[in-house]
Amino acid sequence: CYATFFMFVSWGAYAAWRYTDEYPPAWKYLAARQHDSFYTSMTLIDPIGGYVLPGDLFFEPRVRHAAFLAGIASLLVNDLLSVNKDLADEQPPVNMVLQIAA
């Protein structure tokens, strides 16, 4: 699945940011996270849970856009809920909430 491949591309960016202590601009962070949002998990888990959409509906641009937005919203909530854990890390990962606070 191409979505799984893109997760690894995003993970490479996160590793580079963490290694260099670089906090990317918000647009770059969100662009990378778009491919590693909960959208990827939804596309992998939903068929297992029996939530299968017909291909023509799944690839409908409005449905895909809504799914991408849901994935991005979920990751932002995850960043918000992970703030304390991330702050406790000696070298915190990139987190949108921490970027806004910086």
Buried (B, 14 or more C-beta within 10 A) or exposed (E): EEBEEBBEEBEEBBEEBBEEEEBBEEEBBBEBBBBBBBBBBBBEEBEEEEEEEEEEEEEEEEEEEEBBEBBBEBBBEBBEEBBEEBEEEEEBBBBBBBBEEE
